[in-house]
Structure formats: C-alpha cells, structure tokens
Amino acid sequence: MRVLIEAIKTIRGRRRAANGGLRSYTVVLDWATKEYAHYAPEIVQVRAASPLAAEMDAYLQAAEANTHHVDQFEQAVTGRDRVIVAGQLLKHVATFPGTQYPIQSDKF
C-alpha cells in the first residue's frame, strides 16, 4: 500500500513539474470608476500558481489590453505601476478555476 501511495505522489509531482505548477483560472474584473463604467467587464483567462496570482496577472493583462483606451494606463510605465492603477480602476468580481467562457446566445 505504501508503494502505491508513493507512486501516486511521484506521478502527481511529475505532472505539476511538467505544468510548472500552474493552473488555469478565469478572472472577472469590472470597471469601478464612473469614467469607465460604460466599458464591458473584463473576462481574462490566465495560468497561475494560486487564485491571488491569477488576479494580479488578470489586472496586468487588462491594463495592457486597455493601454490605448485608458489614459492612466498609458502613464504607467512598468508592470507594477499598471497593476496598481488597474487595482484602482477595476474591481475584482470573481475568480473561477479552469477556463470559462460567457454564454452568447440569442435565446436569452
């Protein structure tokens, strides 16, 4: 029995090492300021080690995607500055494990 448990641990360890210990997450961010309230919520798929890391990566990706639309993101030069500005302009709504996509249908 002990050999079986060790074999399972070894297999799981190899899988995690092959994936870099990263998991897929879907993060939903919404615009928190009145200036950008008419913008659609940001739905970002990321690979990260934890939900918090996924949230930070989603802030960075949303900032980079909206650099040309939002003046505050253009002024932020480094990634750290963009994450800070994104944290002020966007609010975290939810983080889901795995890759999720919104339903787009005419039936609703």
Biopython code that builds the backbone (N, CA, C, O; Angstrom):
import numpy as np
from Bio.PDB.StructureBuilder import StructureBuilder

atoms = [
    (1, "MET", "N", (0.828, -1.191, 0.000)),
    (1, "MET", "CA", (0.000, 0.000, 0.000)),
    (1, "MET", "C", (0.873, 1.255, 0.000)),
    (1, "MET", "O", (0.583, 2.217, -0.711)),
    (2, "ARG", "N", (1.916, 1.242, 0.780)),
    (2, "ARG", "CA", (2.821, 2.387, 0.854)),
    (2, "ARG", "C", (3.474, 2.643, -0.507)),
    (2, "ARG", "O", (3.672, 3.795, -0.895)),
    (3, "VAL", "N", (3.807, 1.573, -1.230)),
    (3, "VAL", "CA", (4.417, 1.715, -2.551)),
    (3, "VAL", "C", (3.439, 2.386, -3.517)),
    (3, "VAL", "O", (3.834, 3.230, -4.321)),
    (4, "LEU", "N", (2.178, 2.012, -3.435)),
    (4, "LEU", "CA", (1.157, 2.612, -4.289)),
    (4, "LEU", "C", (1.008, 4.112, -3.998)),
    (4, "LEU", "O", (0.924, 4.922, -4.921)),
    (5, "ILE", "N", (0.978, 4.465, -2.736)),
    (5, "ILE", "CA", (0.859, 5.882, -2.353)),
    (5, "ILE", "C", (2.065, 6.673, -2.854)),
    (5, "ILE", "O", (1.901, 7.776, -3.377)),
    (6, "GLU", "N", (3.252, 6.140, -2.708)),
    (6, "GLU", "CA", (4.456, 6.818, -3.181)),
    (6, "GLU", "C", (4.444, 6.960, -4.703)),
    (6, "GLU", "O", (4.879, 7.980, -5.238)),
    (7, "ALA", "N", (3.945, 5.936, -5.398)),
    (7, "ALA", "CA", (3.866, 6.012, -6.858)),
    (7, "ALA", "C", (2.895, 7.110, -7.288)),
    (7, "ALA", "O", (3.175, 7.845, -8.235)),
    (8, "ILE", "N", (1.776, 7.226, -6.613)),
    (8, "ILE", "CA", (0.801, 8.270, -6.930)),
    (8, "ILE", "C", (1.393, 9.651, -6.664)),
    (8, "ILE", "O", (1.212, 10.564, -7.469)),
    (9, "LYS", "N", (2.089, 9.814, -5.557)),
    (9, "LYS", "CA", (2.736, 11.091, -5.253)),
    (9, "LYS", "C", (3.768, 11.443, -6.314)),
    (9, "LYS", "O", (3.877, 12.603, -6.714)),
    (10, "THR", "N", (4.517, 10.460, -6.767)),
    (10, "THR", "CA", (5.530, 10.696, -7.798)),
    (10, "THR", "C", (4.883, 11.133, -9.107)),
    (10, "THR", "O", (5.362, 12.061, -9.759)),
    (11, "ILE", "N", (3.811, 10.476, -9.487)),
    (11, "ILE", "CA", (3.105, 10.835, -10.724)),
    (11, "ILE", "C", (2.537, 12.242, -10.634)),
    (11, "ILE", "O", (2.672, 13.021, -11.578)),
    (12, "ARG", "N", (1.909, 12.580, -9.524)),
    (12, "ARG", "CA", (1.368, 13.935, -9.345)),
    (12, "ARG", "C", (2.480, 14.980, -9.364)),
    (12, "ARG", "O", (2.321, 16.051, -9.950)),
    (13, "GLY", "N", (3.589, 14.673, -8.735)),
    (13, "GLY", "CA", (4.724, 15.595, -8.738)),
    (13, "GLY", "C", (5.266, 15.834, -10.132)),
    (13, "GLY", "O", (5.615, 16.962, -10.479)),
    (14, "ARG", "N", (5.341, 14.785, -10.930)),
    (14, "ARG", "CA", (5.820, 14.931, -12.305)),
    (14, "ARG", "C", (4.852, 15.770, -13.140)),
    (14, "ARG", "O", (5.280, 16.593, -13.949)),
    (15, "ARG", "N", (3.557, 15.562, -12.945)),
    (15, "ARG", "CA", (2.558, 16.359, -13.682)),
    (15, "ARG", "C", (2.657, 17.830, -13.305)),
    (15, "ARG", "O", (2.619, 18.700, -14.175)),
    (16, "ARG", "N", (2.783, 18.107, -12.022)),
    (16, "ARG", "CA", (2.907, 19.501, -11.584)),
    (16, "ARG", "C", (4.176, 20.135, -12.124)),
    (16, "ARG", "O", (4.171, 21.296, -12.531)),
    (17, "ALA", "N", (5.255, 19.382, -12.128)),
    (17, "ALA", "CA", (6.510, 19.913, -12.658)),
    (17, "ALA", "C", (6.404, 20.161, -14.158)),
    (17, "ALA", "O", (6.950, 21.141, -14.665)),
    (18, "ALA", "N", (5.713, 19.288, -14.865)),
    (18, "ALA", "CA", (5.542, 19.468, -16.309)),
    (18, "ALA", "C", (4.703, 20.698, -16.617)),
    (18, "ALA", "O", (4.954, 21.393, -17.601)),
    (19, "ASN", "N", (3.721, 20.966, -15.792)),
    (19, "ASN", "CA", (2.871, 22.144, -15.978)),
    (19, "ASN", "C", (3.461, 23.386, -15.328)),
    (19, "ASN", "O", (2.882, 24.467, -15.431)),
    (20, "GLY", "N", (4.583, 23.253, -14.673)),
    (20, "GLY", "CA", (5.165, 24.392, -13.982)),
    (20, "GLY", "C", (4.406, 24.766, -12.727)),
    (20, "GLY", "O", (4.600, 25.858, -12.194)),
    (21, "GLY", "N", (3.550, 23.890, -12.246)),
    (21, "GLY", "CA", (2.766, 24.181, -11.048)),
    (21, "GLY", "C", (1.652, 25.192, -11.311)),
    (21, "GLY", "O", (1.061, 25.719, -10.369)),
    (22, "LEU", "N", (1.362, 25.466, -12.577)),
    (22, "LEU", "CA", (0.360, 26.468, -12.909)),
    (22, "LEU", "C", (-0.977, 25.814, -13.223)),
    (22, "LEU", "O", (-1.035, 24.724, -13.791)),
    (23, "ARG", "N", (-2.046, 26.498, -12.844)),
    (23, "ARG", "CA", (-3.396, 26.038, -13.129)),
    (23, "ARG", "C", (-4.122, 27.120, -13.908)),
    (23, "ARG", "O", (-3.737, 28.289, -13.860)),
    (24, "SER", "N", (-5.150, 26.745, -14.611)),
    (24, "SER", "CA", (-5.951, 27.703, -15.376)),
    (24, "SER", "C", (-6.989, 28.349, -14.465)),
    (24, "SER", "O", (-7.615, 27.686, -13.639)),
    (25, "TYR", "N", (-7.156, 29.658, -14.636)),
    (25, "TYR", "CA", (-8.171, 30.410, -13.905)),
    (25, "TYR", "C", (-8.845, 31.376, -14.864)),
    (25, "TYR", "O", (-8.242, 31.835, -15.835)),
    (26, "THR", "N", (-10.098, 31.676, -14.578)),
    (26, "THR", "CA", (-10.821, 32.721, -15.283)),
    (26, "THR", "C", (-11.152, 33.790, -14.256)),
    (26, "THR", "O", (-11.776, 33.513, -13.232)),
    (27, "VAL", "N", (-10.726, 35.019, -14.541)),
    (27, "VAL", "CA", (-10.921, 36.132, -13.616)),
    (27, "VAL", "C", (-11.851, 37.151, -14.268)),
    (27, "VAL", "O", (-11.667, 37.521, -15.428)),
    (28, "VAL", "N", (-12.847, 37.599, -13.513)),
    (28, "VAL", "CA", (-13.788, 38.609, -13.995)),
    (28, "VAL", "C", (-13.505, 39.907, -13.238)),
    (28, "VAL", "O", (-13.524, 39.946, -12.008)),
    (29, "LEU", "N", (-13.243, 40.970, -14.009)),
    (29, "LEU", "CA", (-12.991, 42.294, -13.453)),
    (29, "LEU", "C", (-14.015, 43.260, -14.019)),
    (29, "LEU", "O", (-14.369, 43.171, -15.195)),
    (30, "ASP", "N", (-14.493, 44.180, -13.198)),
    (30, "ASP", "CA", (-15.448, 45.183, -13.654)),
    (30, "ASP", "C", (-14.864, 46.568, -13.386)),
    (30, "ASP", "O", (-14.074, 46.749, -12.459)),
    (31, "TRP", "N", (-15.253, 47.529, -14.193)),
    (31, "TRP", "CA", (-14.748, 48.893, -14.053)),
    (31, "TRP", "C", (-15.389, 49.546, -12.847)),
    (31, "TRP", "O", (-16.613, 49.535, -12.716)),
    (32, "ALA", "N", (-14.580, 50.117, -11.961)),
    (32, "ALA", "CA", (-15.065, 50.655, -10.695)),
    (32, "ALA", "C", (-15.312, 52.159, -10.746)),
    (32, "ALA", "O", (-16.001, 52.686, -9.872)),
    (33, "THR", "N", (-14.781, 52.862, -11.728)),
    (33, "THR", "CA", (-14.925, 54.313, -11.785)),
    (33, "THR", "C", (-16.053, 54.702, -12.736)),
    (33, "THR", "O", (-16.340, 53.984, -13.695)),
    (34, "LYS", "N", (-16.686, 55.834, -12.469)),
    (34, "LYS", "CA", (-17.783, 56.314, -13.315)),
    (34, "LYS", "C", (-17.294, 56.669, -14.713)),
    (34, "LYS", "O", (-18.035, 56.555, -15.690)),
    (35, "GLU", "N", (-16.050, 57.095, -14.798)),
    (35, "GLU", "CA", (-15.478, 57.500, -16.085)),
    (35, "GLU", "C", (-15.477, 56.349, -17.090)),
    (35, "GLU", "O", (-15.677, 56.567, -18.285)),
    (36, "TYR", "N", (-15.249, 55.118, -16.604)),
    (36, "TYR", "CA", (-15.168, 53.960, -17.489)),
    (36, "TYR", "C", (-16.282, 52.947, -17.221)),
    (36, "TYR", "O", (-16.162, 51.783, -17.605)),
    (37, "ALA", "N", (-17.352, 53.374, -16.573)),
    (37, "ALA", "CA", (-18.438, 52.458, -16.219)),
    (37, "ALA", "C", (-19.157, 51.892, -17.442)),
    (37, "ALA", "O", (-19.778, 50.833, -17.358)),
    (38, "HIS", "N", (-19.078, 52.578, -18.558)),
    (38, "HIS", "CA", (-19.750, 52.097, -19.764)),
    (38, "HIS", "C", (-18.946, 51.003, -20.477)),
    (38, "HIS", "O", (-19.451, 50.383, -21.413)),
    (39, "TYR", "N", (-17.710, 50.758, -20.048)),
    (39, "TYR", "CA", (-16.906, 49.688, -20.636)),
    (39, "TYR", "C", (-17.432, 48.332, -20.176)),
    (39, "TYR", "O", (-17.953, 48.207, -19.067)),
    (40, "ALA", "N", (-17.298, 47.337, -21.012)),
    (40, "ALA", "CA", (-17.724, 45.977, -20.671)),
    (40, "ALA", "C", (-16.776, 45.382, -19.626)),
    (40, "ALA", "O", (-15.597, 45.735, -19.593)),
    (41, "PRO", "N", (-17.272, 44.494, -18.783)),
    (41, "PRO", "CA", (-16.384, 43.833, -17.823)),
    (41, "PRO", "C", (-15.292, 43.045, -18.546)),
    (41, "PRO", "O", (-15.495, 42.554, -19.657)),
    (42, "GLU", "N", (-14.151, 42.934, -17.907)),
    (42, "GLU", "CA", (-13.022, 42.195, -18.467)),
    (42, "GLU", "C", (-13.086, 40.756, -17.977)),
    (42, "GLU", "O", (-13.165, 40.511, -16.773)),
    (43, "ILE", "N", (-13.053, 39.808, -18.897)),
    (43, "ILE", "CA", (-13.007, 38.384, -18.564)),
    (43, "ILE", "C", (-11.678, 37.878, -19.091)),
    (43, "ILE", "O", (-11.455, 37.843, -20.301)),
    (44, "VAL", "N", (-10.790, 37.483, -18.174)),
    (44, "VAL", "CA", (-9.418, 37.154, -18.531)),
    (44, "VAL", "C", (-9.122, 35.713, -18.122)),
    (44, "VAL", "O", (-9.389, 35.314, -16.989)),
    (45, "GLN", "N", (-8.568, 34.936, -19.057)),
    (45, "GLN", "CA", (-8.096, 33.585, -18.749)),
    (45, "GLN", "C", (-6.591, 33.654, -18.526)),
    (45, "GLN", "O", (-5.849, 34.161, -19.367)),
    (46, "VAL", "N", (-6.153, 33.137, -17.381)),
    (46, "VAL", "CA", (-4.727, 33.155, -17.038)),
    (46, "VAL", "C", (-4.308, 31.795, -16.506)),
    (46, "VAL", "O", (-5.140, 30.970, -16.129)),
    (47, "ARG", "N", (-2.999, 31.583, -16.483)),
    (47, "ARG", "CA", (-2.420, 30.410, -15.832)),
    (47, "ARG", "C", (-1.552, 30.929, -14.699)),
    (47, "ARG", "O", (-0.647, 31.736, -14.910)),
    (48, "ALA", "N", (-1.842, 30.457, -13.500)),
    (48, "ALA", "CA", (-1.141, 30.956, -12.326)),
    (48, "ALA", "C", (-1.053, 29.867, -11.273)),
    (48, "ALA", "O", (-1.727, 28.840, -11.351)),
    (49, "ALA", "N", (-0.202, 30.119, -10.284)),
    (49, "ALA", "CA", (0.007, 29.148, -9.217)),
    (49, "ALA", "C", (-1.088, 29.200, -8.162)),
    (49, "ALA", "O", (-1.338, 28.203, -7.484)),
    (50, "SER", "N", (-1.749, 30.353, -8.011)),
    (50, "SER", "CA", (-2.787, 30.495, -6.994)),
    (50, "SER", "C", (-3.846, 31.474, -7.497)),
    (50, "SER", "O", (-3.608, 32.195, -8.466)),
    (51, "PRO", "N", (-5.006, 31.506, -6.853)),
    (51, "PRO", "CA", (-6.031, 32.468, -7.261)),
    (51, "PRO", "C", (-5.582, 33.925, -7.118)),
    (51, "PRO", "O", (-5.950, 34.766, -7.938)),
    (52, "LEU", "N", (-4.797, 34.229, -6.095)),
    (52, "LEU", "CA", (-4.299, 35.596, -5.925)),
    (52, "LEU", "C", (-3.340, 35.974, -7.046)),
    (52, "LEU", "O", (-3.399, 37.088, -7.567)),
    (53, "ALA", "N", (-2.465, 35.060, -7.414)),
    (53, "ALA", "CA", (-1.560, 35.314, -8.533)),
    (53, "ALA", "C", (-2.334, 35.469, -9.833)),
    (53, "ALA", "O", (-1.952, 36.262, -10.694)),
    (54, "ALA", "N", (-3.408, 34.724, -9.979)),
    (54, "ALA", "CA", (-4.256, 34.848, -11.164)),
    (54, "ALA", "C", (-4.911, 36.224, -11.211)),
    (54, "ALA", "O", (-5.018, 36.829, -12.278)),
    (55, "GLU", "N", (-5.347, 36.714, -10.063)),
    (55, "GLU", "CA", (-5.970, 38.036, -10.002)),
    (55, "GLU", "C", (-4.967, 39.128, -10.397)),
    (55, "GLU", "O", (-5.303, 40.028, -11.166)),
    (56, "MET", "N", (-3.758, 39.050, -9.881)),
    (56, "MET", "CA", (-2.733, 40.042, -10.222)),
    (56, "MET", "C", (-2.378, 39.983, -11.708)),
    (56, "MET", "O", (-2.206, 41.021, -12.347)),
    (57, "ASP", "N", (-2.270, 38.783, -12.253)),
    (57, "ASP", "CA", (-1.968, 38.632, -13.670)),
    (57, "ASP", "C", (-3.114, 39.158, -14.525)),
    (57, "ASP", "O", (-2.878, 39.733, -15.587)),
    (58, "ALA", "N", (-4.347, 38.971, -14.078)),
    (58, "ALA", "CA", (-5.510, 39.478, -14.813)),
    (58, "ALA", "C", (-5.520, 41.005, -14.813)),
    (58, "ALA", "O", (-5.843, 41.623, -15.827)),
    (59, "TYR", "N", (-5.166, 41.616, -13.677)),
    (59, "TYR", "CA", (-5.056, 43.080, -13.637)),
    (59, "TYR", "C", (-4.033, 43.572, -14.663)),
    (59, "TYR", "O", (-4.281, 44.538, -15.385)),
    (60, "LEU", "N", (-2.893, 42.902, -14.719)),
    (60, "LEU", "CA", (-1.853, 43.296, -15.662)),
    (60, "LEU", "C", (-2.315, 43.111, -17.101)),
    (60, "LEU", "O", (-2.098, 43.994, -17.931)),
    (61, "GLN", "N", (-2.944, 41.991, -17.413)),
    (61, "GLN", "CA", (-3.418, 41.754, -18.772)),
    (61, "GLN", "C", (-4.507, 42.752, -19.173)),
    (61, "GLN", "O", (-4.528, 43.219, -20.312)),
    (62, "ALA", "N", (-5.405, 43.080, -18.250)),
    (62, "ALA", "CA", (-6.452, 44.061, -18.547)),
    (62, "ALA", "C", (-5.842, 45.437, -18.777)),
    (62, "ALA", "O", (-6.289, 46.177, -19.652)),
    (63, "ALA", "N", (-4.825, 45.782, -17.998)),
    (63, "ALA", "CA", (-4.151, 47.069, -18.173)),
    (63, "ALA", "C", (-3.458, 47.138, -19.528)),
    (63, "ALA", "O", (-3.538, 48.155, -20.217)),
    (64, "GLU", "N", (-2.785, 46.071, -19.911)),
    (64, "GLU", "CA", (-2.090, 46.061, -21.201)),
    (64, "GLU", "C", (-3.078, 46.066, -22.360)),
    (64, "GLU", "O", (-2.801, 46.671, -23.396)),
    (65, "ALA", "N", (-4.228, 45.405, -22.211)),
    (65, "ALA", "CA", (-5.220, 45.365, -23.281)),
    (65, "ALA", "C", (-5.903, 46.722, -23.474)),
    (65, "ALA", "O", (-6.348, 47.041, -24.577)),
    (66, "ASN", "N", (-5.986, 47.515, -22.413)),
    (66, "ASN", "CA", (-6.684, 48.804, -22.486)),
    (66, "ASN", "C", (-5.742, 49.998, -22.437)),
    (66, "ASN", "O", (-6.173, 51.111, -22.132)),
    (67, "THR", "N", (-4.480, 49.789, -22.728)),
    (67, "THR", "CA", (-3.493, 50.865, -22.654)),
    (67, "THR", "C", (-3.862, 52.035, -23.557)),
    (67, "THR", "O", (-3.705, 53.190, -23.162)),
    (68, "HIS", "N", (-4.341, 51.758, -24.741)),
    (68, "HIS", "CA", (-4.631, 52.832, -25.687)),
    (68, "HIS", "C", (-5.983, 53.497, -25.438)),
    (68, "HIS", "O", (-6.266, 54.545, -26.019)),
    (69, "HIS", "N", (-6.821, 52.907, -24.587)),
    (69, "HIS", "CA", (-8.149, 53.451, -24.313)),
    (69, "HIS", "C", (-8.211, 54.228, -23.001)),
    (69, "HIS", "O", (-9.050, 55.114, -22.837)),
    (70, "VAL", "N", (-7.326, 53.897, -22.074)),
    (70, "VAL", "CA", (-7.369, 54.484, -20.733)),
    (70, "VAL", "C", (-6.077, 55.275, -20.509)),
    (70, "VAL", "O", (-4.979, 54.724, -20.572)),
    (71, "ASP", "N", (-6.228, 56.562, -20.251)),
    (71, "ASP", "CA", (-5.062, 57.440, -20.103)),
    (71, "ASP", "C", (-4.180, 57.043, -18.921)),
    (71, "ASP", "O", (-2.957, 57.166, -19.000)),
    (72, "GLN", "N", (-4.771, 56.576, -17.839)),
    (72, "GLN", "CA", (-3.987, 56.219, -16.655)),
    (72, "GLN", "C", (-3.029, 55.066, -16.945)),
    (72, "GLN", "O", (-1.939, 55.012, -16.376)),
    (73, "PHE", "N", (-3.422, 54.146, -17.821)),
    (73, "PHE", "CA", (-2.551, 53.019, -18.160)),
    (73, "PHE", "C", (-1.390, 53.463, -19.039)),
    (73, "PHE", "O", (-0.307, 52.883, -18.968)),
    (74, "GLU", "N", (-1.600, 54.481, -19.865)),
    (74, "GLU", "CA", (-0.511, 54.988, -20.704)),
    (74, "GLU", "C", (0.573, 55.637, -19.860)),
    (74, "GLU", "O", (1.753, 55.565, -20.204)),
    (75, "GLN", "N", (0.186, 56.266, -18.765)),
    (75, "GLN", "CA", (1.150, 56.938, -17.900)),
    (75, "GLN", "C", (1.958, 55.949, -17.072)),
    (75, "GLN", "O", (3.093, 56.242, -16.697)),
    (76, "ALA", "N", (1.397, 54.793, -16.784)),
    (76, "ALA", "CA", (2.100, 53.763, -16.010)),
    (76, "ALA", "C", (3.063, 53.027, -16.938)),
    (76, "ALA", "O", (2.647, 52.421, -17.926)),
    (77, "VAL", "N", (4.347, 53.085, -16.611)),
    (77, "VAL", "CA", (5.366, 52.524, -17.495)),
    (77, "VAL", "C", (5.678, 51.073, -17.159)),
    (77, "VAL", "O", (5.754, 50.236, -18.059)),
    (78, "THR", "N", (5.857, 50.763, -15.897)),
    (78, "THR", "CA", (6.239, 49.408, -15.507)),
    (78, "THR", "C", (5.004, 48.549, -15.234)),
    (78, "THR", "O", (3.897, 49.060, -15.069)),
    (79, "GLY", "N", (5.219, 47.255, -15.192)),
    (79, "GLY", "CA", (4.130, 46.331, -14.906)),
    (79, "GLY", "C", (3.548, 46.538, -13.526)),
    (79, "GLY", "O", (2.338, 46.428, -13.333)),
    (80, "ARG", "N", (4.413, 46.841, -12.557)),
    (80, "ARG", "CA", (3.953, 47.056, -11.185)),
    (80, "ARG", "C", (3.027, 48.267, -11.122)),
    (80, "ARG", "O", (1.986, 48.226, -10.466)),
    (81, "ASP", "N", (3.412, 49.347, -11.808)),
    (81, "ASP", "CA", (2.572, 50.544, -11.831)),
    (81, "ASP", "C", (1.229, 50.263, -12.494)),
    (81, "ASP", "O", (0.197, 50.764, -12.048)),
    (82, "ARG", "N", (1.240, 49.465, -13.553)),
    (82, "ARG", "CA", (-0.012, 49.137, -14.240)),
    (82, "ARG", "C", (-0.937, 48.308, -13.358)),
    (82, "ARG", "O", (-2.153, 48.498, -13.376)),
    (83, "VAL", "N", (-0.363, 47.388, -12.586)),
    (83, "VAL", "CA", (-1.181, 46.583, -11.671)),
    (83, "VAL", "C", (-1.797, 47.474, -10.599)),
    (83, "VAL", "O", (-2.958, 47.290, -10.235)),
    (84, "ILE", "N", (-1.032, 48.439, -10.091)),
    (84, "ILE", "CA", (-1.545, 49.353, -9.063)),
    (84, "ILE", "C", (-2.679, 50.203, -9.631)),
    (84, "ILE", "O", (-3.723, 50.352, -8.996)),
    (85, "VAL", "N", (-2.478, 50.759, -10.824)),
    (85, "VAL", "CA", (-3.514, 51.579, -11.454)),
    (85, "VAL", "C", (-4.738, 50.728, -11.787)),
    (85, "VAL", "O", (-5.870, 51.177, -11.606)),
    (86, "ALA", "N", (-4.523, 49.512, -12.270)),
    (86, "ALA", "CA", (-5.637, 48.618, -12.576)),
    (86, "ALA", "C", (-6.426, 48.292, -11.315)),
    (86, "ALA", "O", (-7.651, 48.183, -11.366)),
    (87, "GLY", "N", (-5.741, 48.135, -10.185)),
    (87, "GLY", "CA", (-6.424, 47.887, -8.925)),
    (87, "GLY", "C", (-7.300, 49.044, -8.497)),
    (87, "GLY", "O", (-8.294, 48.849, -7.798)),
    (88, "GLN", "N", (-6.934, 50.271, -8.920)),
    (88, "GLN", "CA", (-7.737, 51.448, -8.599)),
    (88, "GLN", "C", (-8.922, 51.603, -9.551)),
    (88, "GLN", "O", (-9.989, 52.062, -9.143)),
    (89, "LEU", "N", (-8.738, 51.222, -10.823)),
    (89, "LEU", "CA", (-9.776, 51.424, -11.827)),
    (89, "LEU", "C", (-10.719, 50.238, -11.976)),
    (89, "LEU", "O", (-11.871, 50.408, -12.375)),
    (90, "LEU", "N", (-10.240, 49.043, -11.661)),
    (90, "LEU", "CA", (-11.031, 47.828, -11.813)),
    (90, "LEU", "C", (-11.289, 47.199, -10.456)),
    (90, "LEU", "O", (-10.468, 47.300, -9.545)),
    (91, "LYS", "N", (-12.438, 46.547, -10.331)),
    (91, "LYS", "CA", (-12.708, 45.795, -9.106)),
    (91, "LYS", "C", (-12.820, 44.316, -9.458)),
    (91, "LYS", "O", (-13.347, 43.942, -10.506)),
    (92, "HIS", "N", (-12.320, 43.508, -8.570)),
    (92, "HIS", "CA", (-12.341, 42.064, -8.755)),
    (92, "HIS", "C", (-13.742, 41.563, -8.445)),
    (92, "HIS", "O", (-14.280, 41.830, -7.371)),
    (93, "VAL", "N", (-14.333, 40.832, -9.390)),
    (93, "VAL", "CA", (-15.677, 40.298, -9.195)),
    (93, "VAL", "C", (-15.611, 38.839, -8.769)),
    (93, "VAL", "O", (-16.218, 38.450, -7.771)),
    (94, "ALA", "N", (-14.859, 38.017, -9.541)),
    (94, "ALA", "CA", (-14.800, 36.589, -9.227)),
    (94, "ALA", "C", (-13.592, 35.955, -9.891)),
    (94, "ALA", "O", (-13.085, 36.448, -10.899)),
    (95, "THR", "N", (-13.141, 34.851, -9.309)),
    (95, "THR", "CA", (-12.103, 34.007, -9.893)),
    (95, "THR", "C", (-12.631, 32.582, -9.916)),
    (95, "THR", "O", (-13.019, 32.034, -8.884)),
    (96, "PHE", "N", (-12.640, 31.987, -11.108)),
    (96, "PHE", "CA", (-13.127, 30.626, -11.274)),
    (96, "PHE", "C", (-11.970, 29.720, -11.653)),
    (96, "PHE", "O", (-11.137, 30.109, -12.471)),
    (97, "PRO", "N", (-11.892, 28.530, -11.089)),
    (97, "PRO", "CA", (-10.868, 27.585, -11.547)),
    (97, "PRO", "C", (-11.223, 27.077, -12.939)),
    (97, "PRO", "O", (-12.393, 26.849, -13.247)),
    (98, "GLY", "N", (-10.233, 26.906, -13.754)),
    (98, "GLY", "CA", (-10.451, 26.415, -15.111)),
    (98, "GLY", "C", (-10.731, 27.552, -16.076)),
    (98, "GLY", "O", (-10.781, 28.721, -15.695)),
    (99, "THR", "N", (-10.910, 27.183, -17.323)),
    (99, "THR", "CA", (-11.193, 28.163, -18.362)),
    (99, "THR", "C", (-12.693, 28.218, -18.587)),
    (99, "THR", "O", (-13.303, 27.220, -18.972)),
    (100, "GLN", "N", (-13.282, 29.365, -18.353)),
    (100, "GLN", "CA", (-14.722, 29.564, -18.501)),
    (100, "GLN", "C", (-14.963, 30.598, -19.603)),
    (100, "GLN", "O", (-14.160, 31.512, -19.789)),
    (101, "TYR", "N", (-16.044, 30.450, -20.312)),
    (101, "TYR", "CA", (-16.407, 31.404, -21.355)),
    (101, "TYR", "C", (-17.835, 31.868, -21.126)),
    (101, "TYR", "O", (-18.676, 31.070, -20.713)),
    (102, "PRO", "N", (-18.133, 33.147, -21.386)),
    (102, "PRO", "CA", (-19.510, 33.609, -21.215)),
    (102, "PRO", "C", (-20.417, 33.017, -22.289)),
    (102, "PRO", "O", (-19.982, 32.759, -23.411)),
    (103, "ILE", "N", (-21.657, 32.808, -21.939)),
    (103, "ILE", "CA", (-22.634, 32.272, -22.884)),
    (103, "ILE", "C", (-23.103, 33.418, -23.781)),
    (103, "ILE", "O", (-23.524, 34.472, -23.303)),
    (104, "GLN", "N", (-23.022, 33.190, -25.062)),
    (104, "GLN", "CA", (-23.501, 34.177, -26.015)),
    (104, "GLN", "C", (-24.563, 33.502, -26.876)),
    (104, "GLN", "O", (-24.259, 32.715, -27.773)),
    (105, "SER", "N", (-25.798, 33.828, -26.579)),
    (105, "SER", "CA", (-26.895, 33.183, -27.283)),
    (105, "SER", "C", (-28.031, 34.172, -27.487)),
    (105, "SER", "O", (-28.194, 35.107, -26.703)),
    (106, "ASP", "N", (-28.806, 33.972, -28.523)),
    (106, "ASP", "CA", (-29.970, 34.808, -28.793)),
    (106, "ASP", "C", (-31.209, 34.308, -28.054)),
    (106, "ASP", "O", (-32.254, 34.957, -28.090)),
    (107, "LYS", "N", (-31.102, 33.172, -27.389)),
    (107, "LYS", "CA", (-32.246, 32.568, -26.723)),
    (107, "LYS", "C", (-32.548, 33.207, -25.383)),
    (107, "LYS", "O", (-33.624, 32.984, -24.827)),
    (108, "PHE", "N", (-31.625, 33.997, -24.851)),
    (108, "PHE", "CA", (-31.842, 34.588, -23.508)),
    (108, "PHE", "C", (-32.425, 35.962, -23.633)),
    (108, "PHE", "O", (-32.678, 36.619, -22.624)),
]
sb = StructureBuilder()
sb.init_structure("model")
sb.init_model(0)
sb.init_chain("A")
sb.init_seg("    ")
for serial, (resi, resn, name, xyz) in enumerate(atoms, 1):
    if name == "N":
        sb.init_residue(resn, " ", resi, " ")
    sb.init_atom(name, np.array(xyz, "f"), 0.0, 1.0, " ", f" {name:<3s}", serial, name[0])
structure = sb.get_structure()
